[in-house]
Amino acid sequence: MKKLADSKNIIRQEAIKCLSYINDIMRSGSKKDNNFIALILPYLNNSSNWHIREELLHLLIKCFLKSQDQNEFDSYQILDSVLQLFSDTKEKIRNLSLEAIAAFASIG
């Protein structure tokens, strides 16, 4: 019997849904209390697992696309973290980093 799906993908997708929901909750409060991005950036830069870096980049892009205001984020901290990934060993991570920069730049 063929394997229909990788169980790790299901877990990753549910984790991203959960983190996205947490971001939505934090965004509904005051801006000074919304440190969601600051909480995930250390994992983005320090995870030895490229799958985690990939999913966190997807999450960042999703957060950027939901936003209408760059002032909602600490631009220096985000750009510093994402630019570090331009030297990642995985091409997929380098490409996603560029997409994250583009998504961040697209915020009005």
C-alpha positions in Angstrom: 0.0 0.0 0.0 1.3 3.4 -0.9 1.8 6.1 1.6 -0.7 8.9 0.9 1.0 11.7 2.9 4.0 12.3 5.1 2.8 12.6 8.7 5.4 15.2 9.4 3.8 17.5 6.8 0.5 17.2 8.6 2.2 18.1 11.9 4.1 21.0 10.3 0.8 22.4 8.8 -1.0 22.2 12.1 1.9 23.9 13.9 1.8 26.8 11.3 -1.9 27.1 11.8 -1.5 27.3 15.5 1.3 29.9 15.2 -0.7 31.9 12.7 -3.7 31.9 15.1 -1.4 33.1 18.0 -0.2 35.9 15.7 -3.8 36.9 15.0 -4.6 37.0 18.7 -1.5 39.1 19.4 -2.3 41.5 16.6 -5.8 42.2 18.1 -4.1 43.6 21.2 -2.0 46.7 21.6 0.9 47.1 19.2 3.4 47.4 22.1 2.4 44.0 23.3 2.7 42.2 19.9 6.1 40.6 20.0 5.2 37.5 18.0 7.8 38.1 15.3 10.5 38.8 17.9 9.6 35.5 19.5 10.1 33.4 16.3 13.2 35.1 14.9 15.7 33.4 17.2 14.4 30.0 16.0 14.6 31.2 12.4 18.3 31.9 12.7 19.4 29.2 15.2 17.5 26.1 14.1 19.8 23.4 12.7 16.8 21.9 10.9 16.2 23.5 7.5 12.5 22.4 7.5 11.9 24.5 10.6 13.6 27.5 8.9 11.5 26.9 5.9 8.2 26.8 7.8 9.1 29.9 9.8 9.9 31.8 6.7 6.5 30.8 5.3 4.9 32.0 8.5 6.8 35.4 8.3 5.6 35.9 4.8 2.0 35.1 5.8 2.3 37.6 8.7 3.6 40.3 6.4 0.9 39.7 3.8 -1.8 40.0 6.6 -0.4 43.3 7.7 -1.1 46.8 6.3 1.5 48.7 8.2 5.3 48.2 8.3 5.4 50.0 11.6 3.8 46.9 13.1 7.2 45.3 12.9 10.8 46.0 14.0 12.2 46.4 10.4 15.9 46.2 11.5 15.4 43.0 13.5 13.4 41.3 10.7 15.8 42.3 7.9 18.9 41.4 10.0 17.4 37.9 10.6 16.2 37.3 7.1 19.4 38.6 5.4 21.4 36.1 7.4 19.6 33.3 5.6 20.9 34.5 2.3 24.0 32.4 3.1 22.0 29.3 4.1 23.3 26.0 2.7 19.8 25.2 1.3 18.9 27.0 -1.9 15.2 26.7 -1.0 15.9 28.8 2.2 17.8 31.4 0.3 15.0 31.7 -2.2 12.3 31.9 0.5 14.4 34.6 2.3 14.3 36.7 -0.9 10.5 36.2 -1.0 10.2 37.2 2.6 12.1 40.5 1.9 9.8 41.1 -1.1 6.7 40.4 1.0 7.9 42.8 3.7 8.7 45.5 1.1 5.2 45.1 -0.3 3.5 46.3 3.0 2.0 49.7 2.6 
